[in-house]
Amino acid sequence: MRKKINLYLNTIFVRCLAFSFLLTAGLVDANEEISFSSVLARDKTYALIHTNRGGIELELYAKRTPKTVENFIEYAESGYYTETLFHRVIPNFMVQGGGFDKNFTQKATRKPIRNEANAFIPNLRGTIAMARTNNPDSATSQFFINVMDNSSLNKTSSNPGYAVFGKVIKGLDVADKISKLKTKREGYMADVPVEPVIVTKVIIKRPAVVKQIEAAAQ
């Protein structure tokens, strides 16, 4: 009788151990899926915006727009963008996100940053730029990806412009598909996707030299 009980307990233990292993393996695989698929240079900064519609990989212009990139990185690495929406999508224009949670509640932000729009970094198809109000220096967390060349958003002598701080290197087709989704009005806001487009995670990849400096400082 005791042998049967011991055998039964051992069987249960083995099954639990196997289940635990499979569960852990599944979680590892899930995390591995959220990773860059592009070949990345060691001296550049990158971001991966992973959504329930696919991933969008970007090169960030850390040297050309340092304050804007650092602002974006701070929001990303704090987990701020996780479970937020692409809440405004317009075909032949852009897709915008980074400010509303899944319940369409606007999230609190840090202080606005200075507008780093540059006439030599135009809002071309595939670039990412900071969203803002009519005040040029009002950008916080929200960003948009241009799915067309949008010259009206560029900085000129009479237009403060919208700060471009990176470009899509893979996944522009994902942004294109998002821009063409059926939309509705949500409260005061138009162009809201009927089926939510959710940012599941934003991953940042800094240059290797930056990582070494940060590790040495710890």
N, C-alpha and C positions, 0 to 999 in steps of 0.2 A: 504493500500500500504506500509506504513511504517513498519507495523507488518511483512509483507511478506519479506521486505528487511532485517529486523532484524533477522528473522528466517533463511533466506538464509545465512547471515553473521555468525550466530551462528553455522550453519551446517558446513560451510567451516572451521571455527575455530576448531570445534571438530575433523573434519577429519584430519586437519593439525597436531593437537595435537596427535591424534592416530598414524599418520604416523611417527611423530617424536619419539614417544615412541617405536614403532616397530623397527625403524632404530637404536635407541640407544640400544635396547635389542639385536639386531643382532650384533652390534659391541661388546657388552659385551660378548656374546656367542663366537664370533670369538676369542677374546682375551683369554677367558677361555680355548679354545681348545689348545692354545699354552702354556701348563703348564706341569709340571712333573707328570707322572703317577706312578712312583716308590715310594716306602716308603723311605724317606730320613732321615738320622741320623742328629741330631741337631748339632753335633760337626764336621761335614765334609763339604767340599766344592764341589759343583756340577755345571754342565753346561748342558744346553739343546740346541743342535744345531737343529733348526727347518728348514726344507727344503721343497721344493715343492714335494719331494718324501717321506716325513715322518720325524719323529723326532728321534734324537739320543741323549740319556741321558748318561751323564758321571759323574763319580766321579773323582775329580781332586786331585792330590797328593800335596796339599799345604804345607805339612810339609817336604816332601822328596825332592821336587823341587820347593822351594818357589819363586825364581826369575822368573822361567818359567811360573808358574801358575799366578803370579801377572801380568806378561806381557800379558798373554792371557786374563785375566779378564779386564785389562785396555782397550784392543782393543774391547772386547765384550761390556763392559758397555758404551763405547763412541759411540756405534752404527756402528763401523767400518765394522763389518762383515755383516751387513744388505745389502741384494741385491748383495752379492758376489757369486762367483761360486765355485763349486767343478770342477776345471778345468783340472784335471789329474786323470784318473781312470784306474787301471790296474788289471784285474782279477787275483786271487791267489797272490796278492801282497798288494796293498793299494789304498786308495782314498785320494786325496789331494785338499785342498782348502784354502781360506783365503787371497788371494792376487789379484784377478782380479774381476772387476765389470761385470755387465751383458753384457756390450759392449765389453768384453774381453780386457779392458784397465787395465794395472797394476796400482794398487793404491800406493800412497806415504805411507811410513811407518816411524815409529820412529827409533831410533838408535838400532842396533843389540844388542842381549843379550849374556851373557856368556853361553857356552854349559854346561848344567847340566846333561849330560848323565851319567848313573850310571850302572856299570856292574851287580848290583843286581836288576836293574829294566829293564828287557829285553823287546825287541820289540815283544811281544807275540800277538797272534790274539786278536783283540778287544782293544788294547791299542791305545792311541793317543800320537803322538810325534811331535816335531817341525821339519819342513822342513828347509833346509839350503843349501848353496853352498858348495864347497869343503873346504871353510874356516870353521872350527868347531864352531867359535864364530860369525856366520853370520846370525843366525835365527832372524826373525822379527815377521811377522804376520802369515805366512803360517804354516799350520799344516797338518798332515795326520793321517788316521786311518788304522792300520794294519788289513787286513782281513785274514792274515795267520801269522804263526810264522815266523818272518824274522830275523834269527840269524845273518845275514850279516850286520845288522844295529846296532848290540849291541856294547857297549863299551868293548874293550879289551886292552891289553898292546900295541898293534900295530894299534888299530883303535879307533879314538875319539868317534865314535858312534853318534847316534841320540837320543836326550833327550826325553824319555817317561815321560809324566807328568799327566797321568790319564788313566782310562779304561772305556769302555762302560759298562753300567749296564742295558741298555735297548735300543733296536733299532739296534743291530748289523746286523739283517736281512736287515735293510734299507741300511747300508753300503755295505753289500754283493750284494744287487740288483744294487746299484749304480756302483759297481766295474765291473759289467757284461754288462753295457750298451754299445751299439754300439758307436764306437769312430771314430774320423777323425783327420786330421792335420789342425791346425790353425796357419798359419804363420810358425814360427820356432818350434812350439810345437806340439808334437804328443800326442795321448791318450786323446784327448779332446772329451767329450761326444757330440754326434750329437744333442741330445735333452738336452738343458741346465739344469743343476742341480743347483738350486738357493737356497742360504741360506736366508731365510726370516727374521730370528731373532736368536740371541744367548742370552739365559737367564742364569744369574748366580745366584746361591743360596749359600750365605756364611753361615758359622756357626752362630748360634744364639748369641754367646758371642761376636763375631766380630761386629755384628749389634748393640748390646747394647753399645759397646765401641764407635763406630762411632756416634751413636745417642747422647751420652753424650758429645762428643767433639764438636758437632754443636751448 
